[in-house]
Amino acid sequence: SQDAARLDRLMAARGVPSIGGTPLFRLYKTPDAAALQTHLATHKIWSRVFPYDPTWLRLGLPAPDQWDRVEGAFA
């Protein structure tokens, strides 16, 4: 749950609020989830978009040694 909160803070600081999830996967609302997914993919971060809501993006929690890469994707 601490890592889920950490990812939520990271995303919120970039204007992407959490709208739910579990301790392993987080769901975020962004104006263009597909564009954010493409950006994350360039940093080798897998995410999921939903065809029924183009504003939803799901991220899994990174492994403990991968936080720098996730944070770097938003630098």
Order of alpha helices (4+ residues) and beta strands (2+ residues): alpha-beta-beta-alpha-beta-beta-alpha
